[in-house]
Amino acid sequence: MEGIHRYDAVFAEAVFTFLEVCRQRGYAPELILRADLGRVPDAYTGEAGLGWAFRLQQTDELHALAEDGKLYRATRTWNLMRQPLWLQKMAETSFLVATAEVHIEESPQLRREIMNSLLLWLTVREQKDRAAAGS
């Protein structure tokens, strides 16, 4: 969890707890890809790892938290150019693409929004699980 070590203690604990809860409850991570969004639009360039996508409450911006604790701004796309063969076989779904790594130390407000959004994501997911178990 190399990404967690650069956070302050409170934020690191929030990220660690989110990751552990997702693992313990069996919430499957998805593949976070990297793509060249500039010169060659949406061209696959590699992987950022496995993780979970969430939206910020205030702005609805998509973000991704990788299993190693790194945070990314993200986007979803249905079209990804120059995919390796193994990825083409998964082309039935949208792709989660990391657009930029997030540096929370630059914005205390963003830090709070991310922590609140992670908590909301877990709360909503738990409510969906309870509703599904009850039906």
Order of alpha helices (4+ residues) and beta strands (2+ residues): alpha-beta-beta-beta-beta-alpha-beta-alpha
